[in-house]
Amino acid sequence: MARNPRRDLLAGMTVAIVALPLALGFGVSSGLGAEAGLVTAVVAGALAAVFGGSNLQVSGPTGAMTVVLVPIVARFGPGGVLTVGLMAGVLLIALALLRAGRYMRYVPAPVVEGFTLGIACVIGLQQVPHALGVAESGGEKVLPVAWRAVQAFAAAPNWSAVALSLGVAGVMLAGARWRPAVPFSIVAVIAATLAAQLLHLDAAAAIGDLPSGLPAPSLAFLDVSALGSLLAPAVAVAALAALESLLSATVADGMTVGQRHDPDRELFGQGVANLAAPLFGGIPATAAIARTAVNVRSGASSRLAALTHAAVLAAVVFAAAPLVSAIPLAALAGVLLATAVRMVEVGALRAMARATRSDAAVLVLTAAATLVLDLVYAVIIGLVVAGALALRAVAAQARLDEVGLRPDLPGGHSDEEHALLAEHIVAYRIDGPLFFAAAHRFLLELSEVSDVRVVILRMSRVTTVDATGALVLKDVVEKLNRRGIAVLASGIRPGQRQALESVGALALLRHEGREYATTPEAIAGARRHLEHAGLLPARHHPLPDPRPHRIRKAPR
């Protein structure tokens, strides 16, 4: 992607407009106040942009992190949260030095989707007190807190707050469908603030006074005697920051051509950001998938965009604090309610549910555990169950060997295989189950294909495909197609079609007639494609089926 400073500056300003109400809202939801959210967006956003492993990532306070912080505030107070952020920063840097970033990609898709669904529900429930205009009753679990807020509202209704929150959420959701490029969140918040001021809606509580500048860095909050009791929360925060940041970086890579993040450097950047933010009173931070997506769609091509986002928010802190302090809490609740709704990708959930029964079970279990238990426990439970179900499926197929995947390379193969390679055609044979553990290795190997015009995926020996394997296969096809490499498939079994169909991988192959029953037909189709592109002389004889040898990985 060519760098364009002007587009990076515009993208950064756009992201800042989107990030402002979110930073304020997540700061309030965390329990440390709106100023903590702004400080986090400025300090962590700038440092993660400089030291992180993605050129397009935007970091700051997020809903997922807020969900983890609420019980920490309830148990240990604001100072405990700042200490946890500091400790999490140290842990993230340690993970980076241990080169642990590569292992985060093995989280299966149903766990990620269930985790996201659970977080969306928790964020929505967290907003109930402010959306209803009642005082928060306190507590670690969102379901009892939301229920007590509903009871308090029933006893003394506050319709002004309800109108503001629903109005902001409605404008954001409708606006996203009508004009996706317009940052309706800031428009809705400004309108709600003006309405509260002009109509003298005293029942709609405002954010309150904000400092007109960043506080001086300080370690006054640090209580060395409490470090032992805060270790478990710090591990949870670090694990969440690592998971969400690397997931966001992967999403950014998938939205672009030619961008690829460094997972270990990304962990290091997030560690530096979380070391610094608490010194200024900021909450623990992580990469924000929604803001990163806005950054990419706005044309960002370098770290300058994320730095511009942080600089604009810093200007808001210094120049517009009195204006920001008048924003009603109900309006911020509306922003986060809309954010929670938009986090739920109905199509992705439907695809996971339809892929296999095991994927559906993992998704539901992870979402329920996220809502009822703890986010990190939810991911661990999802991973354990997904692994157990994967092993069960492998045993059912009586194929306990590891996936064998290697390109058809010269050396020991037939003349026909050499001829294919000379014609810039590579055939891959995939053996055994294509599960989440092997799928990412598959993506890394296949996406590195060079000097090739056609890739043939020979799938007749694939025994089982789960949702993650199907998604990775789809991602491979899309990435290779963007590089001008045609992808053909042969021998897809009936039992594999449900998972591939549910995520849209099969539709990609069918769209241009690139699915074949047998490998000889796929090779003939590959040569026809090259002939039409003017890259191969016309042929008029049947083509043999090359049979590459399977190369097993050496046991570890």
Number of C-alpha atoms within 10 A of each C-alpha: 11 8 12 13 15 13 17 26 21 18 24 29 23 22 28 31 19 21 29 20 26 28 27 27 30 30 26 22 25 28 21 22 20 27 29 26 29 32 29 30 33 28 26 33 30 24 23 31 29 18 19 30 23 27 25 31 34 37 32 33 31 28 25 24 24 26 25 21 26 22 21 22 20 16 12 15 14 20 19 24 31 26 27 31 30 26 24 30 31 20 23 30 23 15 19 22 14 10 15 15 21 12 10 15 18 16 20 25 24 32 29 21 22 29 26 23 25 27 26 27 21 23 24 22 21 25 28 26 24 25 29 27 28 23 13 16 12 15 14 16 18 23 17 14 18 21 14 19 23 17 12 19 17 11 9 11 15 17 15 18 28 21 18 29 32 20 19 29 26 17 18 27 19 13 17 16 9 10 10 13 13 15 19 22 29 20 15 25 27 20 17 22 24 15 14 23 15 9 9 10 14 12 14 28 20 18 21 16 14 20 12 16 16 17 13 8 12 11 14 8 15 17 11 8 8 12 15 8 11 17 15 12 21 25 19 20 30 31 20 21 27 29 21 21 27 28 20 25 29 20 16 25 19 16 14 17 12 12 17 16 18 16 26 22 20 28 33 27 26 35 34 23 31 35 26 21 28 31 22 18 26 30 37 37 35 36 29 24 23 18 26 22 20 23 27 23 14 20 21 29 21 23 22 24 32 31 23 24 32 31 20 18 25 21 14 19 21 14 13 15 18 16 13 23 19 19 25 30 29 34 35 33 34 32 31 28 28 23 21 22 17 15 17 18 13 12 11 15 20 13 23 29 21 18 25 17 13 21 27 20 19 28 27 21 22 30 27 18 21 27 24 15 13 16 26 21 14 23 24 16 18 28 20 13 19 24 17 13 17 22 16 14 20 20 12 12 13 11 16 14 13 16 22 17 20 19 19 22 15 14 8 10 14 12 11 14 23 19 13 18 18 12 18 20 23 24 26 19 22 21 21 22 27 29 25 26 20 18 23 20 16 21 18 12 13 20 15 8 15 10 11 16 21 27 24 23 22 22 22 19 14 19 21 21 26 27 28 28 25 28 23 24 25 20 16 21 22 18 20 20 14 13 13 12 20 22 24 24 26 21 17 21 15 7 12 21 15 19 26 25 16 23 24 15 21 22 16 17 18 13 9 11 12 20 23 21 15 16 24 16 18 26 27 18 19 24 23 17 17 20 14 11 9 10 14 14 10 12 11 5 7 10 15 13 15 19 14 18 13 15 13 13 12 5 5 3
